[in-house]
Amino acid sequence: MAFTLATWNINSVRLREPIVCKLLAEHGPDVLCLQECKSPVEKIPRDGFAALGYPHMVARGDKGYNGVAILSKTPIVEAGAQDFAGLGHARHIAGTLENGITIHNFYVPAGGDVPDRDVNEQFGQKLDYLTDMRDW
């Protein structure tokens, strides 16, 4: 089964709902992965997406930070979420489609402006996150 997948660091799914809907309406990917949703799962604007043919979603959310979601035209079942680097952030969600394909959606920490873990905690978190992903 062929399908199309798009991915987008949306930086607030609630604020950018209109442009997400525009992408879905104009390009119609079968699956859309969103990162940096910045919303609890229950506040993601699902109704507008469902009206465009995306009634299925798996997601992890944080109020105001992080968050990932997978929107799908076809049923998708949550297949887990990992807390890479033990950050306690909503940065990974996995979902399995009816065809058996499992999609992993990651929101990797940006790491800040200084690429030195000794002076920039965020850079260390990014390195630890990527190491945990690789090892997993």
Disulfide bonds with the S-S distance in Angstrom:
none
